[in-house]
Amino acid sequence: MRLLLATDAWHPQVNGVVRSIERMAEAAVGLGVEPLMLTPADFASLPMPGYSEIRLSLVTRHRVLSRWKALAPTHVHIATEGPIGHAVRAACLSLGHAFTTSYHTRFPEYLAARAPVPEAWSYAWLRRFHAAASGTMVSTPSLERELTGRGFTRLMRWTRGVDTELFRPRDGDALPGLPRPIFLSVGRLAVEKNLAAFLSLDLPGSKVVVGDGPDRARLQALAPEAHFLGALTGEALAKVYASADAFVFPSLTDTFGIVLLEALASGVPVAAFPVTGPLDVIGGTRAGALDSDLRAAALAALAIQRDRCRAEALRYTWAESARQFYDNIAQAHALGPMHRTARRPSGAALPRPG
C-alpha cells in the first residue's frame, strides 16, 4: 500500500490531529505501508487571520495532480477539510480514485464561536465533503451516533492511543512550591476549548495551564492567579502531568481529547463535562468524574485512586489505533470510489475491524 496522507494540520501546530497523523505514519512501515505525506510544508502558505499557528496552503489543482503523478499512490486518506483536503478530494473525483476521510474537528462549532455562521450550514458543507468518501473515520461511539443523526454515512471507528512509556507516574515534583491540590489543563488556548470555564472555578490550591494560542492574553487577564507554562512537549510535559492532582478538561467540542489519555497514563484522574470525548474515554471507568458542574467534578476527581487511572490508559495503544486505521483504509478502498457507485445505498455500512 502506497498511502497518500493529505492533511492541512501539521507542524508547527501542536494538537491531537497532528499527533494522530504522525503516529499513523510512524506505524506504517511495520504494517507494510509506505506513507506519502502531503502537508502545508509542500506548498506556499499564509497564516490564518487571528490564528497564525495555522497555515492556509495556497494549493492549485495542477500542483496536486503533479505531486500525485510523482508519488503514484495506491490509496488515499484525507485527514482534514482545509485547502489541501479539498484539492486532494477534487483530484480523487476527477481521477476516479477511492479515498477515505476522517472527522477530527467540530468545525461548525469552532466557526460559530468566531463568526455568525449557523452550524446547520457548516454541517451541510461537511456532510457533502465526506459523502464522496468510501469511508469516514470517527474516534468514538458517541460521535458516530451524533454524525449519523446529522446524515453522515459510511462511518468507521478509529480510536486513539497514548505513549504509556513517556506518560507515566513519576517520582519528584515538576511544580514545586505550588499550593496543593494542583488542577492541570493542557491544550490549545483558543476560545473553542472553553478554558474560561476552568479558570473561573472556585477551587482550592493551584490552577496550572499548559499550552499556547490566540486566547492566551485574554485568559491570563481573566485568571491572573493561574500559572501559565506555555507549550510543553516530551519529558517536560510528561513531568508536569505526573505532578498534578487532577486534570480538568473543560472542552465541550472536542471529538476525543488525546490529553485525557495522557493524564490517565500519568496516573492523574480527569474532571470533565459529560460530553462526546469524556463520555467515551472516562464514562463508566471510575478513572475520572463527569458532571455538568465542573467544580464538583474537579473536587470529586481528587478522591480517585491514581493506579485506577493508569490501568484505564493501558487499554489504549497506538499499535491498535494504527491497526484500525489501516484496516479501515483497505476495506473502504476495496469498495471503490463512491461517486462511481451511485447506486450503492447511501447508508450502506462498512464492516468494522475486530
C-alpha positions in Angstrom: 0.0 0.0 0.0 1.4 3.4 -1.0 -0.8 5.7 1.1 -1.1 9.4 0.3 -1.8 11.1 3.7 -3.2 14.6 3.0 -3.5 17.0 5.9 -3.9 20.7 6.4 -2.9 20.2 10.1 0.8 20.0 10.5 3.8 21.5 12.3 4.2 23.9 13.9 0.7 23.1 15.2 0.6 21.0 18.3 -2.7 19.2 18.6 -4.4 15.8 18.5 -4.8 15.8 14.8 -1.1 16.3 14.1 -0.1 13.7 16.8 -2.5 11.1 15.4 -1.3 11.5 11.8 2.4 11.4 13.0 1.7 8.1 14.9 0.0 6.5 11.9 2.9 7.5 9.6 5.4 6.0 12.2 3.5 2.7 12.4 3.1 2.4 8.6 6.3 0.6 7.7 5.8 -2.1 10.3 2.4 -2.8 8.7 3.6 -2.9 5.1 2.5 0.6 4.2 4.6 3.4 2.6 3.3 6.7 3.8 3.4 9.6 1.3 2.8 12.9 3.2 1.1 15.9 1.6 1.2 18.8 4.1 1.4 22.6 4.2 5.2 22.1 4.1 4.7 21.2 0.4 3.1 24.5 -0.6 3.4 28.2 -0.1 1.0 29.2 2.7 -0.4 32.1 4.6 -1.1 32.4 8.3 -4.8 32.1 9.2 -6.1 35.5 10.2 -6.2 35.7 14.0 -4.6 32.3 14.4 -1.1 32.5 12.9 -0.1 29.0 14.1 -2.4 27.5 11.4 -1.1 27.8 7.9 -3.5 28.0 4.9 -1.9 26.4 1.9 -2.1 28.0 -1.5 -3.0 24.8 -3.3 -3.7 24.6 -7.0 -5.3 21.6 -8.8 -2.3 21.5 -11.2 0.2 21.3 -8.3 -1.7 18.5 -6.6 -2.0 16.5 -9.8 1.7 17.0 -10.4 2.5 15.7 -6.9 0.1 12.8 -7.4 1.9 11.7 -10.6 5.2 11.8 -8.8 4.0 9.9 -5.7 1.8 7.4 -7.6 -0.3 6.4 -4.5 -2.4 3.3 -4.5 -4.6 4.5 -1.5 -5.6 8.0 -0.3 -6.6 9.3 3.1 -7.7 12.9 3.6 -7.4 13.9 7.2 -8.8 17.5 7.1 -11.3 19.6 5.3 -9.0 22.5 4.5 -7.4 23.7 1.2 -5.2 20.6 0.9 -8.1 18.2 1.8 -10.3 19.9 -0.8 -7.7 19.8 -3.5 -6.9 16.1 -3.0 -10.6 15.3 -2.8 -11.1 17.1 -6.2 -8.2 15.1 -7.6 -9.7 11.8 -6.5 -13.0 12.7 -8.0 -11.5 13.7 -11.3 -9.3 10.6 -11.5 -12.0 8.2 -10.3 -9.9 7.2 -7.3 -11.3 6.0 -4.0 -10.4 7.8 -0.8 -11.2 7.8 2.9 -11.5 10.8 5.3 -11.5 11.3 9.0 -13.6 13.6 11.1 -11.3 15.2 13.8 -12.7 18.6 14.4 -16.1 20.2 15.2 -15.6 22.9 12.6 -19.2 24.1 12.8 -19.0 24.8 16.5 -15.5 26.4 16.1 -16.7 28.7 13.3 -19.9 29.6 15.2 -17.7 30.7 18.2 -15.9 33.2 15.9 -18.5 34.3 13.3 -22.3 34.4 12.9 -22.4 31.3 10.7 -25.3 28.9 11.5 -24.0 25.4 12.5 -26.5 23.8 10.1 -24.8 25.5 7.1 -21.4 24.2 8.2 -22.7 20.7 8.8 -24.3 20.6 5.4 -21.0 21.6 3.8 -19.1 18.9 5.8 -21.7 16.3 5.0 -21.2 16.9 1.3 -17.4 16.8 1.7 -17.3 13.4 3.4 -20.2 11.9 1.4 -17.9 11.3 -1.6 -15.5 9.2 0.6 -15.6 5.4 0.7 -15.4 5.6 4.5 -15.2 8.4 7.1 -13.3 7.6 10.3 -14.6 8.8 13.7 -13.0 8.3 17.1 -15.8 7.4 19.4 -19.2 5.7 19.6 -21.0 8.9 20.7 -19.5 10.9 17.8 -20.6 8.2 15.4 -24.2 8.3 16.7 -24.2 12.1 16.5 -22.9 12.3 13.0 -25.3 9.5 11.9 -28.1 11.6 13.2 -26.8 14.5 11.1 -26.9 12.4 7.9 -23.3 11.3 7.6 -22.8 7.8 6.2 -20.2 5.0 5.9 -18.7 5.8 9.3 -15.9 3.7 10.6 -14.4 3.6 14.1 -10.8 4.7 14.6 -9.8 5.1 18.3 -6.6 6.8 19.6 -3.6 5.8 21.7 -1.2 7.1 24.2 2.6 6.7 24.8 2.5 5.0 28.2 6.3 4.9 28.4 6.5 8.7 28.2 3.3 9.5 30.1 3.6 7.6 33.4 3.5 8.1 37.1 6.8 9.6 38.2 8.7 10.4 41.4 9.6 14.0 42.1 7.6 17.2 41.6 7.9 19.4 38.4 5.7 22.1 40.1 7.5 22.7 43.4 6.2 25.4 45.7 2.7 25.5 44.3 -0.1 25.1 46.9 -1.9 21.7 46.6 -4.1 20.4 45.2 -2.9 21.2 41.7 -5.5 21.3 38.9 -4.0 21.0 35.5 -5.3 21.7 32.0 -3.4 21.1 28.8 -4.4 22.2 25.3 -4.6 24.9 22.7 -5.5 28.3 24.2 -8.4 29.1 21.9 -12.0 30.2 22.5 -13.5 26.8 21.5 -11.5 25.0 24.2 -13.7 26.7 26.9 -10.7 27.3 29.2 -12.6 30.1 30.9 -14.9 27.6 32.4 -11.9 26.0 34.2 -10.2 29.3 35.1 -13.4 30.8 36.6 -13.9 27.9 39.1 -13.5 28.5 42.8 -11.0 25.7 43.6 -8.5 25.2 46.4 -4.8 25.0 45.7 -3.4 26.0 42.3 -4.5 26.1 38.6 -1.9 25.3 36.0 -2.3 25.7 32.3 0.0 24.2 29.6 -0.4 25.3 26.0 -0.4 28.4 23.8 -2.7 30.0 21.3 -4.6 33.2 20.3 -6.7 33.3 23.5 -3.7 33.3 25.9 -3.7 37.1 26.8 -7.4 37.1 27.5 -7.2 34.0 29.7 -4.3 35.3 31.7 -6.2 38.6 32.3 -9.2 36.5 33.4 -7.2 34.5 35.9 -4.0 36.3 36.9 -3.6 33.8 39.8 -3.3 30.8 37.5 0.1 29.6 36.3 0.5 29.6 32.5 3.5 27.5 31.5 3.3 27.9 27.7 3.6 25.0 25.3 5.5 22.0 26.6 6.4 18.7 24.9 8.2 15.4 25.6 9.7 14.9 29.1 8.9 18.4 30.3 5.2 17.9 29.5 5.1 14.4 31.0 6.7 15.6 34.3 4.1 18.3 34.7 1.2 15.8 34.1 2.6 13.5 36.7 2.9 16.3 39.2 -0.8 17.3 39.0 -3.5 16.1 41.4 -6.4 16.3 38.9 -6.7 17.1 35.2 -9.5 19.4 34.2 -10.9 19.2 30.7 -13.4 21.9 30.1 -13.9 21.5 26.3 -17.5 21.0 25.0 -16.5 20.5 21.4 -13.5 18.0 21.2 -14.2 14.8 19.3 -11.9 12.8 21.5 -9.2 14.5 23.5 -5.8 12.7 23.5 -4.8 14.8 26.5 -7.4 12.7 28.5 -5.3 9.6 27.8 -2.0 11.4 28.6 -3.4 12.4 32.0 -4.7 8.9 32.8 -1.4 7.3 31.7 0.3 9.7 34.1 -1.9 8.4 37.0 -4.0 11.7 37.1 -7.8 11.5 37.4 -9.9 13.5 35.0 -12.7 16.0 35.6 -14.8 17.0 32.6 -18.3 17.8 31.3 -20.4 14.7 30.3 -20.0 15.3 26.5 -18.5 13.5 23.5 -14.9 12.6 24.2 -15.0 12.4 28.0 -18.1 10.3 27.9 -16.4 7.7 25.7 -12.9 7.8 27.4 -14.0 8.3 31.1 -17.6 7.3 31.3 -18.1 4.1 33.4 -14.4 3.7 34.1 -14.2 5.3 37.6 -11.0 6.9 36.4 -12.5 10.4 36.4 -15.5 12.4 37.3 -18.0 13.8 34.8 -20.5 16.4 35.9 -22.3 19.4 34.4 -21.0 21.2 37.4 -17.3 21.3 36.5 -16.3 22.4 40.0 -18.0 19.4 41.5 -16.2 17.1 39.0 -12.8 18.6 39.8 -13.2 18.1 43.5 -14.6 14.6 43.1 -11.6 13.7 40.9 -9.3 14.3 43.9 -10.6 11.2 45.6 -9.9 8.8 42.7 -7.0 6.3 43.0 -4.2 7.1 40.6 -3.5 3.4 39.8 -7.0 3.1 38.5 -6.3 5.9 36.0 -3.1 4.3 34.8 -4.8 0.9 34.4 -7.5 2.5 32.2 -4.9 4.2 30.0 -3.1 1.0 29.3 -6.2 -0.2 27.3 -5.3 2.4 24.6 -2.3 1.7 22.4 -1.1 3.4 19.2 -0.4 -0.1 17.8 -4.2 -0.9 18.0 -5.0 2.6 16.7 -2.8 2.0 13.6 -4.3 -1.4 13.0 -7.8 0.0 12.9 -6.7 2.9 10.7 -5.0 0.8 8.0 -7.7 -1.9 8.1 -10.3 0.8 7.6 -8.4 2.2 4.6 -8.0 -1.3 3.0 -11.7 -2.2 3.5 -13.0 1.2 2.3 -10.8 1.3 -0.9 -12.0 -2.2 -1.8 -15.4 -0.8 -2.3 -14.2 1.6 -4.9 -14.9 5.3 -5.3 -18.4 6.3 -4.1 -19.1 8.8 -6.9 -18.7 5.9 -9.4 -21.1 3.7 -7.5 -24.1 5.9 -7.2 -26.5 3.0 -6.9 -25.0 1.9 -3.7 -27.4 2.7 -0.8 -26.3 5.9 0.8 -26.4 4.4 4.3 -24.5 1.2 3.4 -22.4 0.2 6.4 -18.8 -1.0 6.1 -17.6 -4.0 8.1 -15.8 -2.9 11.2 -12.4 -4.3 12.1 -12.5 -6.7 15.0 
